[in-house]
Amino acid sequence: MSTHNSNLYAYIETVINRYATKTALLDHNNRAWRYCDIDDLSAKFANGLLTAGLQIGDRVSVQVDKSPEALCLYLACLRAGFVFHPLNMAYQSSELAFLLGDAAPAAIVCAAKNKSLMEGFAVGCTTLLTLDANGQGSLMELSSAMLSDYKTVISQQDDLAALLYSSGTTGQPKGIMLSHGNLLGNAQSLIEAWGFTNQDHLLHALPVYHVHGLFIALGCVLLSGASMRWLPAFKAQQVIEYLPSCTVMMGVPTYYTRLLADESFTKDTASNIRVFISGSAPLLDETFTAFEERTGKTILERYGMTETNINTSNPLSGKRKAGSVGLPLPNVEIRVVDENNNMLAQGEIGSVQVKGPNVFKGYWHLPEKTAGAFTPDNFFDTGDKGLIDKDNYLSIVGREKDMVISGGLNIYPKEIELLIDTLPTVLESAVVGVPHADFGEAVLAVIVNNDAMITVREDVVHFLKTQIANFKVPKHVVFVDELPRNVMGKVQKNILRQQFAEILS
């Protein structure tokens, strides 16, 4: 490997060369993929996309089911210098129209069932290819005759590796630019912090359109020579079946509440796991305690976001505090400040800001938004409220933004409110997150009817299901005479959250 090549795949390649014939991945059918198999197929995909006319820096938008082949497509994009742009399978046409229009991909890879939908968005696209959950599709056909050898392109640390979207409070999604250096540095820090070795076997039940399953889990495995059990989705019974043969599990809090709800999840089931890691949403103290009582093991909670990957983690060796997201990772600075960016004392609540090699390059084609997200001394303002305790552990106490995190997925209320407000029967609406036993948080829509017209809950839900991904659709809808407002006329969502805190319990 050239010492000057900062391409993430160049580092993965050194591990592949060392462990070529070792099993990297076992799928749910017990099909084994060796490190050399992943290398070969990712080379074929890279050559295929090159043949289709793609060039370094081109975006590849990917909306496919989770499969080993989907993993190889991500690696192909890294090694060829393309920008990987993953999309949730649940996204509907209005969401896709914006995301694909903004990312302007040179190639789209989608499930065959969505090909006709995608054709409408593929204007200006070099190519439209399919890849199904069973590994079949036109991408495979294009690549089957290609060489299984590809010389990884030389990339700089700042070169773009991935583009992921996360809406702002306006409801307009923003493209988050993650570099090869961002992904590599964070993965290396996590391998050290979580003690990953080539002896580890990760249970991977996370989605791969999301930082957690894509960069965190895969980075830890592929850069340490570990292996993984690759499950298409989280199903409690399937996870319980495979846990005894694994050493690490990563999940969102919902995964852990679902395991606890299953009586067949016992101390014995969990005995071989050296660490259970939780992130993407706040872990409730009750879940932390109940898990320790059931298994004798404490969940390791960490804190990250799309813009930064992982910032802090409870220690592998040392006290893991319920309700805390732990200590800053090596090379990551965390501070809690007031509205004038002055550092606050321990125990005082303020805005959480972060600085380090894990922090993204900026927002895609939005220089003003990028500038506004950073302080003059280059700290990124996370939008979270938190405090640092006497032991330097960070706790997140809330969000400045109204974002709801349900089952580990980010949901932006403004996007849903704008849609609800288009209904002729609706005068106005407010969307908030309320506690939910399974998802941690769930979406609640609070609606004021037009004087002369009445909205029916079912009509709202049915309409939204045609417009947005199912995970964003409110779990409950309530009707009120008016929304609470402050003297400036701003809707007081904190009051709504308090008023309806028990509605789903």
Secondary structure as GFF3:
##gff-version 3
##sequence-region A 1 505
A	DSSP	alpha_helix	8	18	.	.	.	ID=ss1
A	DSSP	beta_strand	23	27	.	.	.	ID=ss2
A	DSSP	beta_strand	32	34	.	.	.	ID=ss3
A	DSSP	alpha_helix	35	51	.	.	.	ID=ss4
A	DSSP	beta_strand	59	63	.	.	.	ID=ss5
A	DSSP	alpha_helix	68	80	.	.	.	ID=ss6
A	DSSP	beta_strand	83	86	.	.	.	ID=ss7
A	DSSP	alpha_helix	93	103	.	.	.	ID=ss8
A	DSSP	beta_strand	107	110	.	.	.	ID=ss9
A	DSSP	three_ten_helix	112	114	.	.	.	ID=ss10
A	DSSP	alpha_helix	115	119	.	.	.	ID=ss11
A	DSSP	beta_strand	127	130	.	.	.	ID=ss12
A	DSSP	alpha_helix	138	144	.	.	.	ID=ss13
A	DSSP	beta_strand	160	167	.	.	.	ID=ss14
A	DSSP	beta_strand	173	179	.	.	.	ID=ss15
A	DSSP	alpha_helix	180	194	.	.	.	ID=ss16
A	DSSP	beta_strand	201	204	.	.	.	ID=ss17
A	DSSP	alpha_helix	211	211	.	.	.	ID=ss18
A	DSSP	pi_helix	212	217	.	.	.	ID=ss19
A	DSSP	alpha_helix	218	222	.	.	.	ID=ss20
A	DSSP	beta_strand	227	230	.	.	.	ID=ss21
A	DSSP	alpha_helix	236	242	.	.	.	ID=ss22
A	DSSP	three_ten_helix	243	245	.	.	.	ID=ss23
A	DSSP	beta_strand	248	251	.	.	.	ID=ss24
A	DSSP	alpha_helix	253	260	.	.	.	ID=ss25
A	DSSP	alpha_helix	267	270	.	.	.	ID=ss26
A	DSSP	beta_strand	275	278	.	.	.	ID=ss27
A	DSSP	alpha_helix	285	295	.	.	.	ID=ss28
A	DSSP	beta_strand	300	305	.	.	.	ID=ss29
A	DSSP	beta_strand	309	313	.	.	.	ID=ss30
A	DSSP	beta_strand	327	328	.	.	.	ID=ss31
A	DSSP	beta_strand	333	337	.	.	.	ID=ss32
A	DSSP	beta_strand	350	355	.	.	.	ID=ss33
A	DSSP	beta_strand	362	363	.	.	.	ID=ss34
A	DSSP	alpha_helix	367	373	.	.	.	ID=ss35
A	DSSP	beta_strand	380	388	.	.	.	ID=ss36
A	DSSP	beta_strand	394	399	.	.	.	ID=ss37
A	DSSP	beta_strand	404	406	.	.	.	ID=ss38
A	DSSP	beta_strand	409	411	.	.	.	ID=ss39
A	DSSP	alpha_helix	413	420	.	.	.	ID=ss40
A	DSSP	beta_strand	426	436	.	.	.	ID=ss41
A	DSSP	beta_strand	440	449	.	.	.	ID=ss42
A	DSSP	alpha_helix	457	465	.	.	.	ID=ss43
A	DSSP	three_ten_helix	470	472	.	.	.	ID=ss44
A	DSSP	beta_strand	476	479	.	.	.	ID=ss45
A	DSSP	alpha_helix	493	499	.	.	.	ID=ss46
###
